[in-house]
Amino acid sequence: MSIKVKQILETGSVLISIFLIVILFAMFLPYISSSNITIPFKMLFELSPFIVIVGLVAAICKLRKRPVFIGLGFKKSQIAKQLLIAIIIFAITISFIVIPLLCGADKSDVLSFKARNWIILIYYIIKSMFFVGVGEELIWRGYFYERIKEITNSGTWAVVISSILFGLWHYPNGQNIMQVLMVSGLGLIYGFARMKVKDCSTLATGIAHGLHDAVIIILSYILV
């Protein structure tokens, strides 16, 4: 079996596993939300898909004897530069939220749900920053970007395909096709930054992504 076929089989197997995890989570979420289970358990359940999936791709990298940080597109060097890159990316993406709001767009079309109280708000900020933002970037702009780039020998195709998969990843969680397209568009921004900007790793895109989602949560709490 050729190396490329092995890469395709590995990437496809991991992709199928990830979507199965997301679908199972989406199936059980209504039951968990409506049950009398304690709030800490519900929070843990919400965070579990990100923990499991990041653990899965990290384990695959380890099994394939790839350095985990490299396999997930993560760099610990040039921290100050990566923070600056993250802020610039965040400023670009959040403008797609702020500008429509300033132009009078319906808040419910642009923003998210309103947290019930400030404790729940803090929980969702932490979730957005560390589990959604960084976690999703390690998966889509990290593992899948690197694997697809190896298979196609093209950074552009790696960005496009991983962005489409990133959009589809949100579909089982109740988002409609328009929202999936918008998320895929965000994925293109993160992906091309990862490909084109020197020293931009999934640390930078993860911070930018986390800030984007966290600010939407905060704006929703204030404005909705």
Helices and strands as residue ranges (DSSP letters): H 3-34, H 39-63, H 68-71, H 79-102, H 107-110, H 118-126, I 127-133, H 134-137, I 138-144, H 145-152, H 155-169, G 171-173, H 177-196, H 202-223
